[in-house]
Amino acid sequence: MTNALSRLLASRDWLMADGATGTNLFNMGLESGEPPEFWNVDHPDRIRALYRGAVEAGSDIFLTNSFGANASRLALHNAAGRAYELSRIAAELGREVADAAGREVVVAGSVGPTGEIMEPVGALSHARAVEMFEETARGLKDGGADVLWVETISAPEEFRAAAEAFANVDMPWCGTMSFDTAGRTMMGVTSSGLAQLVQELPHPPLAFGANCGTGASDLLRTVLGFAAENTGLPIIAKGNAGIPKYHEGHIHYDGTPDLMAEYAVMARDAGARIIGGCCGTMPEHLRAMREALETRPRGPAPSLDEIAAKIGPFSSDSDGTGDTGDAPKRQRRGRRRG
């Protein structure tokens, strides 16, 4: 094991990842509809500040500002040809911050979905998806990323395409899906389905898990599902900081630092080894999470009732696998947007 993430996983029981990219950048002035990736060139100091915020709050891993840096998404802004450039610069800025941290910090090259639907349901071919993912991956590799990190995926076909692209550029990687539809991804993948998928890949990830989705409660239930599959791979948990609320023209997440600290400890006890936040997670949340992980002793895996009592109700009665376990019937919440 020679890469940075593998070294840390070999020496630590848990690692803390970062928080939100979009939420933090909106607080810095990013406008709705503006591609965050353009800021890698236009406002590099703000991107460095984003990365430093996570590192100074205690993150061992942070994701680069390259989630939408693929030809398909950038084409919406007449910038399809900039995928490699914007990915490379995102990683270069991350490398600067990590190398100045005074401790080993992993630069994870964020790779988001293409935004298209793959064949046979949609028009995107496997070959074209691999080509797009590979372009982004090469930029991140050349910029100095330690590991690639595909996230917020819903379709197994897209997950496979990303894995193939990462093999083509000879890079270690991690992968998470977003479980936001009654315990399943938008394309119907369950926690057990993803656990099976990662074990079948010719170029498997170093770690796998869930990010975003609905609230942190649902994500914790999904983590328990991963742990039950006993894949032997480290599990990733990156839950949203509460539930989105629309207030005065902006989306705000209602999760407090104390709630995210509780979530972090529960994620660890549920079986996750890489724990971070997603939408709404700010440096103050990360600091509380880090302190809780360092000071609170490990406990047994939480029950669904304990999760609901401490974090909040589930958005559905089932985790998508057909087994409701000990989850009582709970009031449904609306699906998260964006």
Buried (B, 14 or more C-beta within 10 A) or exposed (E): EEBBBBBBBEEEEBBBBBBBBBBBBBEBEBEEEBBBBBBBEEBBEBBBBBBBBBBEBBBBBBBBBBBBBBBBBBEEBEBBEBBBBBBBBBBBBBBBBBEEBEEEBBBBBBBBBBEBBBEEEEEBEBEBBBBBBBBBBBBBBBBBBBBBBBBBBBBBBBBBBBBBBBBBBEBBBBBBBBBBBBBBBBBEBBBBBBBBBBEEBEBBBBBBBBBBBBBBBBBBBBBBBBBBBEBEBBBBBBBBBBBBEEEEEEBBBBBBBEBBBBBBBBBBBBBBBBBBBBBBBBBBBBBBBBBBBEEBEEEEBBEBEBBBEBBBBBBBBBBBBEEBBEBEEBEEBEEBEE
